[in-house]
Amino acid sequence: MNAHAAMPEHCPALVLNADFRPLSYYPLSLWSWQETVKAVFLDRVNIVSEYDRFVRSPNVEMRLPSVVSLKTYVKPALYPAFTRFNVFLRDRFTCQYCGTKSELTFDHLIPRSRGGQTRWDNVVTACSPCNLAKGGAMPEVIKMWPMQMPYRPTVFELHRNGRLFPPNYLHDSWLDYLYWDTELDP
């Protein structure tokens, strides 16, 4: 047994939709062992795979599920919520001006001081030095254009990008349901 899975709190379950695809790649759709056991007893999920770890009550002993699938298909949203994290994920955690991956912030292409709004089509990932260099200037004035113009991504695009950044821990029983692209450099 994996040392990581020795305690029940270290036994999350991968949650798959009814079509056996993860509900989300980034963040990875995981439930705590308590949420998972509750869903099993409420008959909301099918157990696909289990850990070699048991939980017991006075009347029941069960192996902890490591992979579950929903019994009812949840239609994924087409467009994700606008969040700082999702902007970073859309831009692959890369400054859109210089290409660095450190000290990330987000920048308004048309500055807020000039009427720019905080929306998908006006915000890009920028490192602190580039963000400071651009400041409140318009891109055409300072000659700073992003490598990729900002746009509203689909959930599928964010999932694709999320696959470039696998989590630090993946249980062996999850691997058949996850498709991480280890060939590409994030």
C-alpha positions in Angstrom: 0.0 0.0 0.0 1.2 3.5 -0.8 2.3 5.5 2.2 0.3 8.4 0.9 -2.9 6.3 1.2 -2.2 5.0 4.7 -4.8 7.3 6.3 -8.4 7.7 5.1 -7.9 11.4 4.7 -5.2 10.7 2.1 -7.6 8.6 0.0 -9.4 11.0 -2.3 -11.6 9.5 -5.1 -11.3 10.6 -8.7 -14.8 11.6 -9.8 -15.8 10.8 -13.4 -18.9 11.9 -15.2 -21.3 9.2 -16.4 -19.3 9.0 -19.7 -16.1 8.1 -17.6 -14.4 11.4 -18.3 -13.2 13.4 -15.3 -15.5 16.3 -14.3 -12.5 18.5 -14.4 -8.8 18.2 -15.1 -7.6 21.4 -13.5 -8.4 21.3 -10.7 -8.7 17.6 -10.9 -12.1 16.4 -9.8 -11.5 14.8 -6.5 -13.8 14.1 -3.5 -12.7 13.4 0.0 -13.3 9.8 1.2 -16.2 11.1 3.4 -17.9 12.7 0.4 -17.3 9.6 -1.7 -18.7 7.2 0.9 -21.8 9.4 1.3 -22.4 9.4 -2.4 -22.1 5.6 -2.5 -24.7 5.2 0.2 -27.0 7.7 -1.5 -26.6 5.6 -4.7 -25.4 8.6 -6.7 -22.2 6.9 -8.0 -20.8 3.6 -9.2 -17.5 2.4 -7.7 -15.0 1.9 -10.5 -11.9 1.2 -8.5 -10.9 0.9 -4.8 -8.0 1.4 -2.5 -6.6 -1.4 -0.3 -7.9 0.6 2.6 -11.0 -0.1 4.6 -13.4 2.0 6.7 -15.5 0.4 9.3 -18.6 1.2 11.2 -20.3 -1.1 13.8 -22.5 -2.5 10.9 -20.5 -2.0 7.7 -17.0 -2.6 6.4 -16.1 -1.2 3.0 -13.0 -0.6 0.9 -12.5 3.1 0.1 -13.3 3.9 -3.5 -10.4 5.4 -5.5 -12.5 6.1 -8.7 -16.2 6.7 -8.9 -18.5 7.5 -11.8 -21.6 9.6 -11.5 -24.8 7.7 -12.3 -26.3 10.7 -13.9 -24.5 12.6 -16.7 -23.6 16.2 -15.9 -23.5 18.3 -19.0 -20.3 20.4 -18.8 -20.6 24.2 -19.1 -19.3 25.5 -22.4 -17.6 28.5 -21.0 -15.6 28.7 -17.7 -15.9 31.3 -15.0 -13.6 34.3 -15.4 -11.1 34.0 -12.6 -7.4 34.9 -12.3 -6.5 31.2 -12.2 -8.5 30.5 -15.4 -6.7 33.4 -17.1 -3.4 31.9 -16.1 -4.5 28.5 -17.3 -5.7 29.8 -20.6 -2.3 31.5 -21.1 -0.5 28.3 -19.9 1.0 30.1 -16.8 3.2 32.2 -19.2 3.7 35.9 -19.4 2.2 36.9 -22.7 4.8 39.6 -23.2 8.2 38.0 -22.5 7.4 34.3 -22.0 8.6 33.9 -18.4 6.7 31.7 -16.0 7.5 33.5 -12.7 6.0 36.4 -10.7 2.7 36.1 -12.7 0.0 38.8 -12.4 -2.6 39.8 -14.9 -2.6 42.8 -17.1 -5.4 44.8 -18.7 -4.6 45.2 -22.4 -6.6 48.4 -22.5 -5.8 49.8 -19.0 -8.7 50.2 -16.6 -7.7 53.9 -16.3 -8.6 54.2 -20.0 -11.9 52.4 -19.8 -10.6 48.8 -20.2 -12.8 46.2 -18.5 -11.8 43.1 -16.5 -13.1 40.5 -19.1 -11.7 37.6 -21.0 -11.0 39.7 -24.1 -9.0 42.4 -22.3 -6.9 40.5 -19.7 -3.7 38.6 -20.2 -1.2 36.9 -18.0 1.9 39.1 -17.4 4.9 38.9 -15.1 5.4 41.7 -12.6 8.2 43.4 -14.5 6.3 43.4 -17.8 3.1 44.6 -16.1 5.1 47.4 -14.4 6.8 48.3 -17.7 3.4 48.6 -19.5 1.8 50.4 -16.7 -1.3 52.4 -17.8 -0.1 52.8 -21.4 -2.0 51.6 -24.4 -0.3 48.7 -26.2 0.2 50.7 -29.5 1.9 53.6 -27.6 4.4 51.5 -25.7 4.7 48.9 -28.5 3.9 46.0 -26.1 1.6 43.4 -27.7 0.8 40.0 -26.1 2.0 36.9 -27.9 -1.6 35.8 -27.9 -4.5 38.2 -27.9 -6.9 37.7 -25.1 -10.1 35.7 -25.8 -12.8 33.8 -23.9 -11.8 30.1 -23.8 -14.1 27.1 -23.7 -14.0 24.7 -20.8 -12.5 22.2 -23.2 -9.6 24.5 -24.0 -8.9 24.9 -20.3 -9.1 21.2 -19.7 -6.6 20.7 -22.6 -4.3 23.2 -21.1 -4.8 21.7 -17.6 -3.5 18.4 -18.9 -0.1 20.1 -19.5 0.2 20.6 -15.7 -0.5 17.2 -14.0 -0.8 17.3 -10.2 2.0 16.1 -8.0 0.1 13.0 -6.9 -1.8 10.7 -9.2 -3.0 7.3 -7.8 -2.3 4.4 -10.1 -6.0 3.6 -10.3 -6.7 7.0 -11.8 -4.3 6.8 -14.8 -6.6 4.9 -17.1 -9.1 7.9 -16.9 -6.6 10.8 -17.2 -4.8 11.9 -20.3 -1.8 14.0 -19.4 0.4 15.2 -22.2 3.8 14.5 -20.8 5.4 15.2 -24.2 4.8 19.0 -24.1 6.7 21.4 -21.9 4.3 23.4 -19.8 
